[in-house]
Amino acid sequence: MAISRIFIGILIIAPILSACSPSDRGEVVVNRITMGDNEIHVHAPDTPDATISRDGYLRIGNREIALSASQKSLLQRYYNDAVQMRSDRKDVALAGAKIGGAAISTVLTRLFGGEPDKKKLEAGSAEIQQKVVVLCDRLADLDATQRQAGESIPAFKPYADIKFGDCRMDRGDSQQ
């Protein structure tokens, strides 16, 4: 596996990873989804925010939306996908920081005439690649659940058009 392919993959996934900082609406999960205390907020243009609790309750603006048991279950899955997405994103960021430290160490070792440990960089690259695959799969799950929620819950339809893209390009395993 070429290290350059890993760095290209990181560049592809960088917009997702850039969501690591908190916003004024809570911690960014991905794109237009933020997380607050036991709830996620989905933002759409020209509409009040949709708030989904961990129990699957939906509020749009200040209005509680009546849901069937299956719709609530779907929103619980959406909430859980978002929570897991946030966790997976942090795992990738930490692995990236770790390989960044190894890369700096490699540069310093070369500057002082030593022989760097390429196996360390390759292992770090492999770890990032594995974590990015998990993150991309989670993003696909979040996207699918979001579309199902938009089809099942009319009030949620304006929030179900977030375009995540496909970060699984060039995986080589044809699972797209």
N, C-alpha and C positions, 0 to 999 in steps of 0.2 A: 504494500500500500504506500503510495507516494505521499509524503508529508504535504506537498503543495495541494493535493486534492482536499486534504483536511482543512487547510486554511481557506480554500475556496468555499468549502461547505460552511465554515464559520462565517464568511462574508455573506453567504446567502441567508443564514439564520440570524445575522446581526440585528435586523429590525425587531425581531422577537426579543432578543437578549437586551436590547436597549430599553425595554420596558421594565427594567429592574428598579428604577427609581420611583419613589412614591409621588403621586400627584395630589392636587388639592381635593380630589374626590376619593382618595384611598390608594392602595397599592395597585399599580397597573399589572394586570394578569397578561393580557395580550390585546393589541389594537384598541378597541373601544370598550373593553371590559376591565373594570376596576374592582377591588375587593376591600370591603370594610369589615366591621365586626360581625362575623357570622352571616354575611350576605354579600352578594355580588351586585354590581351596578352595571347595566348595559346601556351604553350611550348611543343614540341615533340622532342624526341631524333633524332639527325642527320638531322634536318631540321631547316630552319630559323623560327623564331617566326611568328605566325599568329596574326594579329592585327584586332580586330573587333571594329568599332565605334558604338556609340549609335544609329546612323542612319542605321546600318546594312551593312556598307561598309567593305570589306575584303581586307586586304593587307597581303601578305606573303613575308617576307623579305622586299624588296623595290618595289615589284611588286603588282600593283592594280589588283584585280581579277574581271572580268566582271560578274555581277550577274543579274538574272531576278528579277522582283518585288517580287515574292514569295520567292526566295532565300534570298533576302534582309530582308524580313519580318521575315523569320526564324532566321536569325542572329540577328535581333533586339530582338526577343524573347530570344535568347541565352544570349545576352548582359544583358537584363533585369533580367533573371534568375540569372545570376552571381552577379549582383548588389544586388538583393534581398537576395541571399545566404550570401553575405558579411554582410548585415544588420542583418539577422537572426542569424548568427554565433556570432556577437557582442552581441545580446540580450541574447544568452545562456551564453556567457562568463560573462556578467554583473550579470545575475541571479546566476551563480556559485560563483562569488565573494561575492555576498550578503549572500548566504547560508554559505559560508566559514566564514564570519564574525559572523553569528549566531552560527555556530559550535564552534568557539573560545569563544564566550560569554558563551555558554553552559559549556564548559570545565572549564572556570574561575569560573563560578557560582558554579559548583560542588566542585572545589578546596577549595572554601571558605565556603562550607557547605550549600549552598543554593539549592533550587530546580529549575532546569532549565525549561524553557518554551518549552516543546516538540512540542507544536502546531505550534510554529514559525518555527521550523525545518521541520516539516511535510508540512507546507504551502509552505516553500521554495522549498522543494523536489518536491511537486506537480507542482509548477511554472516551475521548470527546466524541469520536464518531459514533460509538455505541450510544452515548447519552443523547446525541442529536437525533439519532434514529428513533429513540423512545419519545423525545420531544415532538418530532414530526408526526409520529403515530398519534400522540395525544392531541395534537392540533387537528388532525383529521377526525378524531373522535368528537372533539368539541364542535367542529364544523358540522358534522353529521347530526349531532344532537340539537344544535342550534336550528338547522333546517327543519328537523322533525317538530321542534317546538313551534316554529313559525307556521307550519302546516296545521298543527293540531290546535293551536291557541291563536285565534284571530287577532287579539289585542297585542300579541307578541310579534306579529308579522313584520312591523317596521324595524324590529331589532334583529331580525334573522337574516339580514343581508350583509353582514360583516364579511368582507372578503379576506380570507386568510392566506390564499395562495397555496402552493404545494412546495414545501421545503424538502421533499423527498426526491428531488431531481438527482439523477445519476447515482442511484443507490446500487445499481448493478444486480438487484435481486428481483426486479420487475414487480414489486409489490405496490404499484401505483394504481 
